[in-house]
Amino acid sequence: MLTHSATGTTQEQYSVESSTGYCVTRLARAMESDFETRLEAHGVTRATCAILHAIFHDKKNTPTALASFIGIDGAAITRHLDRIQKQGLVVREHSTTDRRSVNLKLTRKGSRLVPELVAKSKATNAKFLEGLTRPESEGLQQIIRKMLSNCDVEPSNL
């Protein structure tokens, strides 16, 4: 919207609702909320889901590799692993070659849960992509990646 100032110049009024950052933040929060609601039935959080997925699909089997991959610090990954281990989803095994190293493995329960969590993630994505064509969806992914490439912070650190 354009307005005229007392000096007669035309100025564009700023609306937070028209800000790209505001819109992206609202979308991210809405998607997170939807996903978290879907995960509640399994008693897990988004962080738990990310950890289980990283161990299962990306073969991140040490706390250090996991923390780096997910983008959280060592203390936080330890707290998450403690909670997930109590839930019976993961076990820590000391390395046979280096007693200081710990390897992470999903339990049978954890391994069976991952595909269900992936399905929940896909359902959230499908809900928010509903009404978009495949080219629009792919274009959106391209735009998001391009925007992230303009970031001064590594995407894994966000």
ABEGO torsion letter per residue (X at the ends): XBBBBAAGBBBBBBBAAABAAAAAAAAAAAAAAAAAAAAAAAGBBAAAAAAAAAAAAAGBABAAAAAAAAGBBAAAAAAAAAAAAAAGABBBBBBAABAABBBBBBBAAAAAAAAAAAAAAAAAAAAAABGBBAAAAAAAAAAAAAAAAABABBAAAX
